[in-house]
Amino acid sequence: MRPPVELDFLPDDFSECNDLAASEREKLAHLQDLWWSELEHHGGLPYDTRTMQLFNTPRQQHTPHQSRRYHYVPPVSHIPGWCVTGHRRPVVDDDRNRHHSNG
């Protein structure tokens, strides 16, 4: 089963908390069609969907991924808080943008 598709407008919603997929269905469909056409244009087809089979391998020593812990040092691009804390998706509970995870 495919995960749900989200549509976020990053200039107004950098934290990606406001999913526009339901209210902007035409825009979402247009962007999905554009994605597939660009994938084909740049030689990305056939598209490999074996994510878990390729990346769910045992952790090996002496590789960057031998642990589930990572240490980020500056300069680092913006990393969504839910990625750092290991939670699935942030929930904004008030106007001050304090985030709590919904697990």
KADA-V685223 format. One record per pair of residues at least 24 apart in sequence whose C-alpha atoms are under 6 Angstrom apart, sorted by the first residue. I is the first residue (numbers start at 1). J is the second residue. If there is no record, write none. Layout:
<<I;J> <I;J>>
//
This chain:
none
//
